[in-house]
Amino acid sequence: MKSDMNYEVVLIDATETPIERLKKKFYYSKKKKRHTLKTQIVADKQTRQGLCTDFSNGKKTLL
């Protein structure tokens, strides 16, 4: 994906959100000791506009 915009500084933040327990351990986060959904967002610092988001199960590392 190409963009005509040049970003000097972007902000990256991630969080884990608890979800209802499922029978499978696909969403189990050993770090949080619960089932979670990981969310990551990248935003332009100047405009504070969200550039992209990513969601994954609690078992996976985003970065």
RAKA-V507414 format. One line per field, one symbol per residue. ss: DSSP state (@ for helix, = for strand, . for the rest). A space follows every 50 residues. Layout:
ss: ???
//
This chain:
ss: .........=========......@@@==....===========.....= =======......
//
